[in-house]
Amino acid sequence: MLITPPYHAGVVESAGVWLNVGFVYIAGSLRAAGYDPVYYDAMSHWHKLETIGKRIEAEKPDVVATTAFTAGIVDALKVLKLAKEINPNVITVIGNVHPTFCYEELFRDHAATIDYIVRGEGEETLVDLLDTLNAEGDISKVKSIVYVADGKPVVTPSRGYIKDLDALPLAWDLVEWPIYTYRAMEGSRLAIVSSSRGCSQQCSFCSQQLFWQRNWRGRSPENFVGELEFLRDTYGVNVVMLSDETPTLDRVRWENILDMLIERKVGTKILMETRVDDILRDEDIMEKYQKALIDHIYVGVEATTQEALDIFKKDIKVEQSKRALDLINSYGIISETSFVLGMPDDTKESIRKTVELAQYYNPDLAFFLAIAPWPYSEIYPLLKPYVAVWDYSKYNLVEPVVKPKAMTLDEVRTELGLASRNFYMNKLKNLDKLPPAKQEFMVKVTKIIANNSYLKEHMKGEMPEEIKKYFEQHTDKKQNP
């Protein structure tokens, strides 16, 4: 059983219901090796531990595997503990970013719950591990795992990255498709798809450069576009989110993908993220982005001062971010960015200044995030003296856990909420400056944020009269076109 832990922070789930594509890959590899995987997305079903326990009892798995980024590790451990309580002989496995780097702490505190940790990519490693267990072979020969022997963690040598991503099988038929939707698009069926793996950047606050060791590999355009066609024709998928950090890294490959999407008239809307400098590089082919139905682009601006950008090792200039967002906007594509706040030197004034500059940058969507001191990140030694909360479930970019020198955590929380409220109220006041399609999108998204996201408490309050009128007019138009 591959079980996603039931962790929620009111961030990604506010925009839709997202499947775990990593488990679709792992399930595919397990099945190709002769195993019988069950993919159980407890998170997307919003199932509690009691329900998860009943599902485990019904399936009677030999192995329970789960996954954990840092904020989700607490719930992931609860799932594995539950599995052991139901069947003490069940084999428990955990992987993803947090276990890959924090295995010593995990085995120190949870050795009775975890049997094996998979470090890095899981497709080959989990199959190798299970094959070895079935053959009663030498576990120490399995690469990229951690286990306990004689009371101490044993870390086996790392295996190389999977070179041919096109060859990996996927178990799309195990996905419970009806639950996966994108709230901003009526009648949507949403898939998460990977066109590449890895990240060549070195952002100091991020986990990806460490997890991938700045290695990047892309699927072939034919293989990737063929998968979008398969998902469209077989499961009715009409919108996909790319899980890639930088799908655009290889310009030639990316332009071939765009050309193929256009020529084949795939018709699937694509939501994606990439880097500011890749958007600037692609200024001459942005029309292809538009024609290929690239509908929504997130670029990580993260900061509005060059000093902060340099600390974050973003390797871009402040003015480049503004140019990239203007370029995305000029083609009618939804633009999104985020700003990481709550650093040790932040103040109320500096946060409010960031909001003013965010309005000047003019993305359609902006999220003001609390810096998360992930213990394996490059920036952690700088942040550690200011960490005020040690509960990993709060390390979700929503809850402030780093206390700035001149602010309390409550003040940071309040300022982040005000930042979002002020940004979106300003966007709504200027809706008439947007093209009609974006006007409609912004009304939908603002309602989603106000009613379904972690920001709903902050977004409450007296709405400006002109915005109330716009909402009323928009509703009237929708009901009486």
C-alpha positions in Angstrom: 0.0 0.0 0.0 1.2 3.4 -1.0 -0.5 5.9 1.3 -0.3 9.7 1.1 -0.3 11.1 4.7 -3.4 13.1 5.5 -1.6 16.5 6.0 -3.4 19.8 5.2 -2.2 23.4 5.5 -4.8 25.2 3.4 -2.4 26.0 0.6 -2.5 23.8 -2.5 -5.8 22.1 -1.6 -7.5 25.5 -1.8 -7.0 25.6 -5.6 -8.0 22.0 -6.3 -7.4 18.4 -5.5 -3.9 17.2 -6.5 -2.8 13.6 -6.9 0.7 12.3 -5.9 2.3 11.6 -9.2 5.3 10.1 -7.4 3.2 7.2 -6.2 1.8 6.8 -9.8 5.4 6.2 -10.9 6.3 4.0 -8.0 3.2 1.9 -8.4 4.0 1.5 -12.1 7.5 0.2 -11.3 6.3 -2.1 -8.6 3.7 -3.7 -10.9 6.2 -4.1 -13.7 8.3 -6.0 -11.2 5.5 -8.4 -10.3 4.0 -6.7 -7.2 0.4 -5.7 -6.6 0.4 -2.1 -5.4 -2.5 -0.2 -4.0 -2.4 3.6 -4.4 -4.4 5.2 -1.5 -4.6 9.0 -1.6 -5.8 9.5 2.0 -4.8 13.2 1.8 -7.0 14.0 -1.2 -9.9 12.1 0.3 -9.5 14.1 3.5 -9.6 10.8 5.5 -8.8 10.7 9.2 -6.6 8.0 10.8 -9.7 5.9 11.8 -10.7 5.6 8.2 -7.1 5.0 7.1 -6.9 2.2 9.7 -10.1 0.5 8.3 -8.6 0.7 4.8 -5.4 -0.9 6.0 -7.3 -3.7 7.7 -9.3 -4.3 4.6 -6.3 -4.5 2.2 -4.1 -6.5 4.6 -0.9 -5.2 3.0 2.5 -6.8 3.5 4.2 -3.4 3.1 3.0 0.1 3.9 4.9 2.9 2.3 4.4 6.6 2.7 6.1 9.9 1.7 7.0 13.1 3.6 8.1 16.6 3.0 9.0 18.3 6.3 5.6 19.6 7.2 4.0 16.3 6.5 6.4 14.1 8.5 4.3 14.1 11.6 1.2 12.7 9.8 3.3 10.3 7.8 4.7 8.8 11.0 1.1 8.4 12.4 0.2 6.4 9.3 3.2 4.0 9.8 2.6 3.7 13.5 -1.1 2.8 12.8 0.0 0.2 10.3 2.3 -1.4 12.9 -0.5 -1.4 15.5 -2.8 -3.2 13.1 -0.1 -5.7 12.1 3.2 -5.7 13.9 4.7 -7.8 11.1 4.0 -5.2 8.4 7.0 -3.7 6.7 7.0 0.1 6.8 8.9 2.3 4.4 9.1 6.1 4.1 10.7 8.3 1.5 10.9 11.8 -0.1 12.8 14.9 1.0 12.6 14.9 4.8 13.5 11.2 5.4 16.3 11.5 2.7 18.1 14.0 4.9 16.8 13.6 8.4 17.1 9.8 8.8 19.3 10.0 11.9 16.6 12.0 13.8 13.8 9.7 12.5 15.5 6.5 13.6 16.5 8.0 16.9 12.9 8.9 17.8 10.8 6.5 15.7 12.8 3.3 15.2 9.9 1.1 16.3 7.7 2.7 13.6 10.0 2.8 10.5 11.7 -0.2 9.0 13.3 1.3 6.0 14.0 4.8 4.6 14.4 5.3 0.8 16.7 8.1 -0.1 16.2 9.9 -3.4 14.2 8.5 -6.3 12.1 5.5 -5.2 11.2 3.5 -8.4 14.3 1.3 -8.6 15.1 1.4 -4.9 11.8 0.2 -3.5 11.7 -2.7 -6.1 15.3 -3.6 -5.2 14.4 -3.5 -1.5 11.3 -5.7 -1.8 13.1 -8.2 -4.1 15.9 -8.5 -1.6 13.5 -9.0 1.3 11.6 -11.7 -0.6 14.8 -13.5 -1.5 16.0 -13.1 2.1 19.1 -11.5 0.6 21.7 -9.1 2.0 19.9 -5.8 2.7 23.2 -3.9 2.9 23.5 -4.5 -0.9 20.4 -2.4 -1.6 21.5 1.1 -2.6 20.0 4.3 -1.3 18.3 3.0 1.8 18.7 3.5 5.5 17.8 0.9 8.2 18.8 0.1 11.8 21.3 -2.6 12.7 22.8 -3.1 16.2 20.9 0.0 17.3 22.5 2.3 14.7 21.4 3.6 11.3 23.1 2.0 8.4 23.3 4.2 5.3 23.9 2.3 2.1 25.7 3.8 -0.9 23.6 6.0 -3.2 22.4 4.7 -6.5 22.7 6.9 -9.6 19.8 8.9 -10.9 17.4 7.2 -13.3 18.7 8.2 -16.7 15.8 7.2 -19.1 12.6 8.8 -17.7 10.7 7.8 -20.8 11.2 4.1 -19.8 9.4 4.4 -16.5 6.0 2.8 -16.4 3.1 4.6 -14.8 0.0 3.2 -13.1 -2.6 5.8 -14.1 -5.3 3.2 -13.9 -4.9 3.1 -10.1 -5.9 6.8 -9.8 -9.4 7.5 -8.5 -9.9 10.2 -11.2 -13.3 11.8 -10.2 -11.9 13.5 -7.1 -9.1 15.4 -8.9 -10.3 18.8 -10.0 -9.0 22.4 -10.5 -11.4 24.8 -8.7 -10.8 27.7 -11.1 -12.0 25.7 -14.1 -15.5 24.4 -14.3 -15.8 20.8 -15.5 -12.1 20.1 -14.9 -10.3 16.8 -14.4 -6.8 17.5 -13.2 -3.6 15.5 -13.5 -0.2 16.1 -12.0 2.4 15.3 -14.7 6.2 15.3 -14.7 8.0 16.3 -17.9 11.4 16.4 -16.2 13.2 15.8 -12.9 15.7 17.8 -11.0 16.8 21.4 -10.5 20.1 23.0 -11.5 19.6 26.0 -9.3 21.0 26.7 -5.8 18.2 28.6 -3.9 19.5 28.5 -0.3 16.0 28.1 1.4 14.9 25.2 -0.9 15.2 21.4 -0.7 15.4 20.7 -4.4 19.0 21.5 -5.1 20.0 19.1 -2.3 17.5 16.3 -3.2 18.5 16.4 -6.9 22.2 17.5 -6.3 21.6 20.1 -9.0 21.0 17.3 -11.6 18.3 17.7 -14.2 16.9 15.2 -16.8 14.0 15.7 -19.2 11.6 13.3 -20.8 11.5 13.4 -24.6 8.9 15.7 -26.2 7.2 12.8 -27.9 6.9 10.8 -24.7 5.6 13.7 -22.7 3.1 15.0 -25.2 1.9 11.4 -25.9 1.1 11.0 -22.2 -1.0 14.2 -22.2 -2.9 12.7 -25.2 -3.3 9.4 -23.4 -4.6 11.1 -20.2 -7.0 13.2 -22.3 -8.4 10.3 -24.3 -8.5 7.7 -21.6 -9.5 9.6 -18.4 -10.8 12.9 -19.7 -8.0 15.0 -18.3 -8.3 18.5 -19.5 -5.9 20.4 -17.3 -2.5 19.4 -16.0 -0.1 20.8 -13.5 3.5 20.1 -14.2 5.3 19.0 -11.1 8.7 20.0 -12.6 10.8 22.7 -10.9 12.1 23.9 -14.3 10.4 22.2 -17.3 11.9 24.9 -19.6 15.6 24.4 -18.7 16.5 22.9 -22.1 15.3 25.5 -24.6 15.4 23.2 -27.6 13.5 20.5 -25.9 10.9 22.9 -24.4 10.2 24.6 -27.8 9.8 21.2 -29.4 7.2 20.4 -26.7 5.3 23.6 -27.4 5.4 23.0 -31.2 4.1 19.5 -30.7 1.3 20.6 -28.4 0.2 23.2 -31.0 0.6 20.9 -34.1 -1.3 18.0 -32.5 -4.0 20.3 -31.0 -3.7 18.5 -27.7 -6.1 21.1 -26.1 -5.1 20.4 -22.5 -4.6 23.5 -20.3 -1.2 23.5 -18.6 -0.3 25.0 -15.2 3.4 25.3 -14.5 6.3 26.9 -12.8 9.6 28.0 -14.1 12.4 30.6 -13.6 12.3 34.3 -14.3 15.4 34.0 -16.5 13.8 31.3 -18.7 10.8 33.5 -19.3 13.1 36.3 -20.4 15.1 33.9 -22.6 11.9 32.8 -24.3 10.5 36.3 -25.1 10.6 35.5 -28.8 8.5 32.3 -28.4 5.9 33.5 -25.8 3.3 33.3 -28.5 4.0 29.6 -28.7 3.3 29.4 -24.9 -0.1 31.0 -25.5 -1.0 28.8 -28.5 0.1 25.6 -26.6 -2.4 26.5 -23.9 0.1 27.3 -21.2 -2.6 28.8 -19.0 -0.8 29.7 -15.7 2.9 30.3 -15.0 4.4 30.6 -11.5 7.8 32.2 -11.3 9.6 32.4 -7.9 10.4 36.1 -7.3 10.7 35.5 -3.5 12.0 38.9 -2.7 11.9 42.6 -3.7 15.4 43.6 -2.7 18.6 42.6 -4.3 20.1 41.9 -0.8 17.4 39.3 0.0 17.6 37.8 -3.5 21.4 37.3 -3.0 20.8 35.7 0.4 18.3 33.3 -1.2 20.8 32.7 -4.1 18.1 33.3 -6.7 20.7 34.4 -9.2 18.4 37.0 -10.7 18.1 40.8 -10.5 15.1 42.6 -9.0 14.3 44.3 -12.3 14.3 40.9 -14.2 11.3 39.7 -12.1 9.2 42.7 -13.1 10.0 42.2 -16.8 9.2 38.5 -16.6 5.8 39.0 -15.0 5.0 41.8 -17.5 5.9 39.4 -20.3 3.6 36.7 -19.0 0.8 39.2 -18.5 1.2 40.6 -22.0 0.2 37.2 -23.5 -2.9 36.8 -21.3 -1.4 34.0 -19.3 -2.1 33.9 -15.6 0.9 35.1 -13.7 1.7 34.0 -10.1 4.6 34.5 -7.8 5.5 34.4 -4.1 7.4 36.4 -1.6 9.3 34.7 1.3 9.0 36.9 4.5 9.7 36.6 8.2 13.5 36.6 7.9 15.4 37.6 11.0 15.8 41.3 9.9 12.2 41.7 8.8 10.0 44.4 10.4 6.4 45.5 9.9 7.7 48.3 7.7 9.8 46.0 5.5 6.9 43.5 5.0 4.5 46.4 4.1 7.1 47.7 1.7 7.3 44.3 0.0 3.5 44.4 -0.5 3.8 47.8 -2.2 6.5 46.4 -4.5 4.4 43.3 -5.1 1.6 45.5 -6.3 4.1 47.3 -8.6 5.3 43.9 -10.0 1.6 43.2 -10.8 1.3 39.4 -10.9 -2.3 38.2 -11.0 -1.6 36.1 -7.9 0.9 36.6 -5.1 1.4 34.6 -2.0 3.2 36.0 1.0 5.0 33.0 2.7 6.6 32.5 6.0 10.2 31.4 5.7 10.5 27.7 6.7 13.7 26.6 8.4 14.0 23.2 6.8 16.8 21.5 8.7 18.6 20.3 5.6 18.5 23.6 3.7 21.6 25.7 3.0 20.1 28.7 4.8 19.3 26.7 8.0 22.4 27.8 10.0 21.4 31.4 9.5 17.9 30.8 10.6 18.4 28.3 13.5 19.1 30.9 16.2 15.7 32.5 15.4 13.6 29.4 15.3 10.8 29.7 17.8 8.7 26.6 16.9 10.1 23.1 16.6 6.9 21.3 15.5 7.6 20.2 12.0 3.9 20.3 11.0 4.1 24.1 11.2 7.0 24.2 8.7 4.5 24.8 5.8 5.3 28.3 4.6 2.0 29.4 6.2 2.7 29.4 10.0 5.6 31.7 11.0 8.1 29.6 13.0 11.1 31.9 12.7 11.0 35.0 15.0 12.5 38.1 13.5 14.6 40.3 15.8 12.1 43.1 16.0 8.8 41.2 15.7 6.8 38.6 17.6 5.4 35.5 15.8 1.9 36.9 16.2 3.0 40.2 14.5 4.5 38.2 11.6 1.3 36.2 11.3 -0.8 39.3 11.3 1.4 41.1 8.7 1.4 38.1 6.4 -2.4 38.0 6.5 -2.7 41.8 5.9 -0.3 41.5 3.0 -2.5 39.0 1.2 -5.7 40.9 2.0 -4.3 44.2 0.8 -2.8 42.7 -2.3 -6.0 41.1 -3.4 -8.2 44.0 -2.5 -6.0 46.2 -4.7 -6.2 43.6 -7.5 -10.0 43.7 -7.3 -10.1 47.5 -7.4 -8.2 47.4 -10.6 -10.1 44.6 -12.3 -11.2 46.8 -15.2 -7.6 47.0 -16.3 -7.5 43.3 -17.0 -8.7 41.5 -20.1 -12.2 39.9 -19.6 -10.9 36.3 -19.2 -8.6 37.4 -16.4 -11.3 39.4 -14.8 -13.5 36.3 -14.5 -10.5 34.2 -13.3 -9.6 36.8 -10.6 -13.2 36.8 -9.3 -13.3 33.0 -9.1 -9.9 32.8 -7.4 -10.5 35.6 -4.9 -13.7 33.7 -3.8 -11.7 30.5 -3.5 -9.0 32.2 -1.4 -11.5 33.9 0.8 -13.6 30.8 1.4 -11.3 27.7 1.0 -7.7 28.6 1.8 -5.5 29.2 4.8 -6.1 32.9 4.2 -9.9 32.9 4.8 -9.6 34.3 8.3 -7.4 37.2 7.1 -9.6 37.9 4.1 -12.7 38.5 6.2 -13.7 42.0 7.0 -15.7 44.8 5.3 -15.2 44.5 1.6 -14.8 47.9 -0.2 -18.1 49.0 -1.7 -16.8 49.1 -5.3 -15.6 45.5 -5.0 -19.0 44.4 -3.6 -20.7 46.0 -6.6 -18.3 44.2 -9.0 -19.0 40.9 -7.4 -22.8 41.5 -7.6 -22.5 42.6 -11.2 -20.4 39.5 -12.1 -22.9 37.2 -10.4 -25.8 38.8 -12.2 -24.0 38.4 -15.6 -23.3 34.7 -14.9 -26.9 34.0 -13.9 -28.5 36.2 -16.7 -26.0 36.2 -19.6 
